[in-house]
Amino acid sequence: MIVRSVTLGSFRNYAALEFAPSAGLNIIVGRNAQGKSNLLEAIAMLGTGKSFRTGREAELVQRGQSVAFVNGMAELARSRITLACRVILQGNAARKSYTVDGAPVRYAKFLGSIKVVTFVPADLLLVSGPPSLRRAMLNITLSQERATYYADLARYTKQLAQKSAHLRAGEQPDRELLAAYNVVLADLGARLMLARARYVLQLAQAAAAAHRHWLPTSPPLTVGYRPNPAIEVPDEATLRGDLHAALEAALPRELLRRQCLVGPHRDDVELALGAQPLAQFGSQGQQRTAVLALKAAEYAVVRERTGEAPVLLLDDVLSELDAERQEAFLGSVEGYEQAFVTATAVPGLKVGSAQYVVEAARLSRIR
């Protein structure tokens, strides 16, 4: 999978940009606040349709403008695809529209048209940050991979919000209505949890292999799926029954606390070295290496499961590694067809690359 063209209009600090990236490694250098991260954010939106930096998408529109857009064309294994994402300001809010090959589509159809794997400085919190970050990691990858996962997640989120609102409303929630919610949540939740369990199993194997390759004498890196409730995930039918039973058993506590206490919205992923949880006992260096291994694994698993090498986006991450670790990380992302790396200076890599400099939202090729 190779992005051949990217066109921006009124996006962040870019009034206009036409970029024809190369296959292989693209290194984008420049001082801070010149537009390096903005460019990677735009490329990522061609895959995910959303910003990896902000939930307030009005921020994407250049000040003084009312519409921003990101257009792109990519070569897939057997075809080409053109994509466009527009962000339209409406007061203080924003709405988005999408097209694929010139035809308007809903977000669910746009999502995953190309596959992207991103690694940004905030990802270093995947070890020590809240469970919501690790759930988001799973959801972003699985939603790009399968439209059915995104549809199940959207329906689950809607049903969960309705149940939560009912628990908070009034003195006597309707138990029959809550029971009906639980049936739907068990059905959707089982599918989400089964997909997550299968993905994390592959992710764990690939992450352990990458970590072992870099640090052969270190305790092994383990990545474990921690579903809520803590039940086995053998098959969808069994899981649905067990999850429904757990939801019903939790109802007295939910009525008391007026919130939903059981389900995949409370899942987690745990990383450990040997038997020691990294969040509690890992040094900063150990946590960083674990996240690098996790991202290398994410790339490998997406490539294996979809048959397409995703576009790799590394925002100001390699610059914090020495030359040996930079080479080791890129070497572990085996077979990448296209990667984008931002840095304040050209990394000391031995591999060939196309190099660009960004200054005040102007992009120039320097090599």
N, C-alpha and C positions, 0 to 999 in steps of 0.2 A: 504494500500500500504506500503510494507516494503522492504527496500533495504537490501539484505542478504549478498552481497559481493561487495567490491570495490577494484580494482587493479590499481595501478598507475605505470607508467614508465616514467622517465625523465620529470616529471611534476613539474614545479616550483622548489622547493628545495628537492623534493622527487626523489631520484634515482630509488627507487623501494619501493612499499608498498603493502601489502595484508591485508585488513581490513574486518573483519566479524562483522558488527555492530549488536547490539541487537534490538529487538522490544522495543517499549516504548522510554524512555528518555536516550540519550547518551550524557554524559557531557565530553567535551574534554578540558583539562586545560593545561596551559603551559605559559612560559614567552613569551614576544613579539618576533616576527620574528623567531619562531621555526617551524611554519607550520600549525597552527590551522586553520587560514582562508583559506590557500591553500587547505586543505582537504575539507572544506565545499564548496569551489569554484568548486572542482572536482566533488563532489556529485551533485551539482546543474547542472553541465554540462550534466549529464545523463538525465536531464529533458529538459533543454532549449537548449543544444548544444552550448551555448555561455558562456563566462565569465561574472559574475556580477560585476567584478572589473576593467576590462580594455577592450578597443576596439582594442588594439594592441596585437593580439593573438600570435604574435611571442614571447611575454614575457612569455607565458605559458611553452615554451620549456626550459628545464634546460640548463644553459650555457655550451657550448662545445658539445651539442647534436644536432641532426637534426630532431628528431621525439619525440613527447610526446604522451602518450595515457592514457585514462581513460576507464576502462572496469567495468561493473557492472552487477549484477543479482538482480532482484526484483520480489517479489511476489505480484501479483495483486489480485483483488477479486476472479477471476475465472481462473487464469493462472499464469504462470511465463514468464519472459521476460529477455533476455540477451541483453546488449547494449554495444557499443564500439564507442569511439570518438578518432580520431587520429588527431594530429596537426603536419603538415609537414612544415619545414622551406624551403623557396625558396628565397634565397638571404636575403633581409631584411624583406620580407613579409612571410606570412604563409597561407597555405590552410588546410582545414579540410576534413576528410572523416568519414563516419558513417556506422555502421552496426546495424541491429536489428535481433536477433536470427541467427547471422552468415551471414546474407545476406546484401550486400551493398545497401544502400538507400540514397536518396537525403535528404537534411536537412529538408524539409517540412514534410517528412515521419517520420523522427527521432523525431522532435519536439513534446513534449507532450506525448512521449511513457510512461514516468512516470510523475506525476504532482509534482511540488515542489513549496513551498511558502518560500521565503527568507526574512529575516529581517536583514539588515546590518546597521552599523552606518550612512552611507550616506543616508539611507531612512529617517532620521530625517529632511532632507531638503524637503521632500514631501510637507510640509506645506508652507514653506517660499521660496523654490527654484523656478526656472523657470517652466513654463507650460510643457516644454518638459519632465521633470521628471515625472509628473503626467500622461502625455500621454504614456510614456514608461511603467508605472505601468499597465495601462489598456491593452496595446498591449501585454506585456509579458504574462499576465494571460489569455487573450482571445485567443492568438495564441496557448497556450498550450491546451486550452479547445477544440478548433475547427480548423481543418485544413483549412476550408473554410475562416475563418477570416484571417489567415496568408496569404492565397493566394490572397485575396482581398487587403490586406495591401501591399503586395509586388507589385501587379499590380498598385495600386494607387500611390505608391512611385515612380515607374518607369515612369508613365505617367506625374506625377507632375514634375519630373526632366526634362523630355523632353519639357514640356510647359515652364518651367522656363528658360531653355536654349534658346528656341525660343524667349521669351520675351527679353532676353538680347542680342540677336544676330541681328545685322543690324539696319538700321534706320526705316524700314517699315515692322514690323512683318506681316505675312500673317493672316488676320482676319478669313478667312475660316478655316485655320488650327487650329487657336485658338478656334474657335467655335466647331470643331471636338473634340479637347482635352476636352472642357467643357462638352460635352455629355458623354464621357467616365468617366470623373472625377465625374460627378453628379451621375452616376450609381454606381460606386464603392464607392464613398463617402457616399451615402445614406445607403448602407449596413453596412459600418463601423460605422456610427453614430447611426444607429438603434441598433446594437449590443452593443455599448458602453452605450447608454441610458438605455437599459434593464439591463445591468450588474450593472451600477452605482446605479440604483434604489434598487437592492437587496443589494448591498454593503452598501448603506446608512442606510438601515433598520438594518442590522447586526451590523454595527459600532455604531449606536445610542444605540442599546441594550447593547453592551459591555461597552460602556462609561457610560451609566446609571447605570449599575450593579456596576461599580467601584466607581462612584461619583454620588450617587443618588440626592444630593442637588445642583449639578452643573447645569448651563444652558445646554440645550440639544446640543449634537453634531449633526450638519447637514452636509451632503455631497451632493453636487449638481453638475450635469453635465452641463457644459457651452459650448454648441456647437457653432461653427463658420461657418456660420452666426447664430445669435440667433433666431432660428426658432423652431417651435414645431416639435416633432418627433412622429407623431401618427402612421404612417405605412410607408412601404418602398416606395410605389408608390407616395404618397403625398410628402414625404420627397425628393424623387428624383426630382420632379417638382419644389419644392421650392428651392432646392439647385441649380438646373440648372438656375433658374431665378436670384438667387443671384450672380452666377458666371457671367452671362451675364451683369448684372447691374454693376458689379465691373470692367468690362473690361477697361473702360476709365482710372480708377485709376491704374490698373495693367500696362497699356501701359505707363503711366506717370512714375511710380515707377520701372518698369521693374522687377516685382516680383509677385508671386501668393499670393493674399491677402485673399482668401476665401476658406474654406474647412476644413476637419477634421484634417489636419496638423497644424491647429491653435486652436483646441479645448482646453478646460481646465476643471479641476475639482476643485471646491471651497469647502474649509472646513471652518465651522463657529461654534462658540459657541453662541447659541441664535441668535441674529441678527448681531453679530460682527464677521467679517472675521478674522480668526485666524492668517493669515499672517501679518495683520496690528496691531492687538490688543491683540493677545494671548501671554502670558508669555512663557518662555522656557519650564517650567513644563507643561503648558497646551498643548503646541504643541507636546511635547513628548508623553503625554497621548493620544492625538488624533491619533498620528501615530500608537501607540500600538493598539488602538481600530480598526484602519483601517486594520492593518495586521491580527488581530484576525478575523475581518470580511472577509477578503480575503480568509482565510483558510476555514471559515464556508461556504462561497458561492461556492468555488471550490468543496468542499465536497458534497454540496447539488446538484450542477448542473451536476457533473460527476459521482456521486455514488461511488467515490473512495476518501478515506482520503489521501490528499497529504502528502508528506514528508515535515516536517517543519525544516527549517534551520535558526538558530539564531546565528549570528556571533557577539560576544562581545557586546551584547545588554543588557542581563539580569544583567550583572555585574555592570551596572550603576544604578540599581534599588535596593531598600532595600528589605529585605526578604519577607515582606508582599506583595509588588508589584510584585515580582517575582512569588510568589504563585498565585496571582490574575490573572496575565497574562496567565500562563500555565493552570490555571483552566478555563479560558475563551475560550481557544482553545479546545473546548469540543470534546472528543473522538479521540484525535490524536493517531494514531497507532505507529508513529515513529517520534522522534524529535532529532535534533542534536544541542547542545548548546556549544559554545566556551566561555572560560573565563580564566582569569589569576589565579583565585583561585576557588575552588569548591563552587558553590553557596549554600547558606543555605536553601536548599529546603527540604521539608518534604516528597516529593514523592520519590519513589524508582528510582534508576538510575544505568546504567552501566557507570563507570567512567574510563577515560583514561588520560594519560599524554603524551604530545608531547615534545620531546627535540631533536633539531637538526634533524628534519624530521624522528625521530624514535618514533613509537607509542607503548605504553605499557598499558595494562589494570591494573588498580590499585584497582578496586572493581567490 
